[in-house]
Amino acid sequence: MRAYGLDWPAEDERIARMAAGLDLITALWRTSSPLDFQGQFFCTHGATCRPAPLQKPRPPIWLGEARHSHWLDVIARHADGWNSVPASPARLSEKLHALRAACHRAGRDMAELELSLEVQVLVVPTEADVKSIARRIADLPSSKRGEVRPDILDAVRSDDGRPLHPTIDDWLVGTPEAVTRQLDAYLALGISHFML
């Protein structure tokens, strides 16, 4: 946004703007009459949404990762589905606990939310193939956005025969059988969608 000269307000304001935008969007979706809307950030006079959405009562709203309790509150209030960025089953369980608390605060049953996980996947016939491909990946230039994980690099470069999972515990990685077991752990947490 800064590249276009637009404001980048504090996180609390960005969250409030998103919530207000969702209030306006869902109000437009639900009415067939021109809408007068007065909110903290948005105001309309006789606004219409044409063509109207086909889904009734409205299209599903999916919201993603939440690192802040206010984001979780907006998810609990507005979302039909929630997507997590890659996380180990243990870390995902912590996130779901926080989301469950937000749903409780909002008086909503968390079972109403569809849950999704974005996750990298590496499935190959043998553990030796896993290590071979993982070594090639590790030799690529590192991302400027992430942190180098020495524990993963050590596991990838070792010849000790141990599988990479659970060292790489926020990926689906290994043989088909191993990845199936990893998927089962996420399914047990209630994940119904995977973005691979």
N, C-alpha and C positions, 0 to 999 in steps of 0.2 A: 504494500500500500504506500509505503514511503516513497518508492520509486515514481509514483504517480502524483506525489504532492498531497496525498490524503492523510488525514490525521491517523495516528496509531495511539488511541487512548489507553489508559491503564486497563489491566485485565478485568477488573470488576465492571468497568464501563462497557468493555467489549462483550462481556457475558450479558449484561443488562440489555444492550442493543440487540444481541441475538435473540434473547427471550421476547423482547418487544416486537422484533421482526416476525418471529413465529406467531405471536398473537395476531398481528396484522394479516399475515399470509393465511392462517387458518380461518380468520374471520372472512376474508375474501373468498376462500374456497367454499365456505358454508352458506353463503348468501347468493341469491339470484338477483337481488335488488342492489342499486348503487349504495356504496358503503361510505358513511361518514365515520371516521375513526380518529380519535384524539388520544395519543399516547405521549409518553415522555420524550420519545425520539422521532416518532412518525405521526403524520397527520394526513388524512385524506378527506376529500369532499366529493362525494358521488363517484367513488372509484368502483370499477368493475373488473372482474377477472373473466376474460373471454379468450379462448374457449374455456368453459368450466371443466374441472377435472372429471374423468370418467369414474374414478374410484369413489365409492360412497362409504362413509360420509365424507372422506377426503383421502388424498394420497397418503401413504405411510410416511412418517417422518423418522429418519435414521440420523442419529447423532453419534459422534465418535469420541475418542479418548477424552477422559476427564482427569485432570491433575489438580482440581480445585473443587472444594465442596459446593461452590456456587454453580459450577458447570454441572455437577451431579444433580443439583436441585432442578436445573433446567431440563436435564434428561428425564428425571422422574416426572416432571410436569408435562412435557411435550412429546417425548419420543415414543415411537412404537417399537423401535429397535435401537440397540447400542452396539457399537463396534470397538473392540480393544485393539491397540497396536500390539505387536508381538510381546508375549509374556509367558513365562513358565507357568505350569499349572499352579504352583504355590503363589506366585505373584498375581496371577489372574484371580485366584481365590480371594486375595486381599482386596483387589479392585471390586470384585462382586460384593464383598462384605460392605464396602463403602457405598456402593450403588444401592444395596438392599436398605441401608440406613437412610439414604436419601428418599427412597420410595416410601419408607415408613413415615418419614417427616411429611411427605406429600399426601399420605393416606392412600397410597396406591399399592396394589399387589404387584410385586416384581415379576410374578409369573406372566403378567400381561406383556412384558418386554421380550422381544426376540433378541437373542444374544449372538454376536458375531466376533470372530477373531481373525485379524490379519496376521499371517504367519508365513515365513519362508519355509520352503520344503525342498528336501534333497532325498530322493528315494532311488536307491540303486541295489543291484542284486546282492552285493557282499559288503562287509565292513571295510575290506581292503579298497573297494571302489569308492566308498564314502571318503576314506582318508585321501585317496588320490585326487578326487575332485575337490575336496575341501582344501587341500594344499594349493591347488591351482587358484582357487578363490582367494586364499590367504596371500598369494603372491601378487594380487592385483593392487593398484594404489589404494590406500585407505581413504575412506570418505572423510570429507571435512566436517560433516555433521555429527559423526559418531566418535566414540572413544575406542582406542585400540584396547582389546581385551587380551592381556598376556596369558591368562589361563587358557583361553581358547586356542591361541597360537601355539602354546606349548603342547596341548593335547593333539592338535592337528599335525604338528611336526614330529611327534613322538612315534616310536616304532614299538611301543609296548603292547600292542594288540588290543588295548581297551577300546570299546566303542566310544564314539564322540558324544553320543547322548548318554549320560545326562550333563556332560560339560557344556554342550550347547543345548541348554534346556528351554530356550525360547524359540527354537526351530523344530520342525518335524524333520528329523534326520536319521537315516539308517536304512536298513533293509525293509522290504515291505512289511514283514512281521513286526519289526521294531516300531515302524511308523504307525501301524495299526494300534499297537499298545499305547502309543503316545496320543493318538486321536481319542482313544477310549477315555483317557484321563480328562480331556477337554469336554467330551460328550457328557461325562459324569457331572461336570460343573454346569451343564445346561447350555453349552454352545450348540447352536443349530445351524450356523452358517460359518463357512471358512472362506477367507479370501487368500488364495495361495499366490 
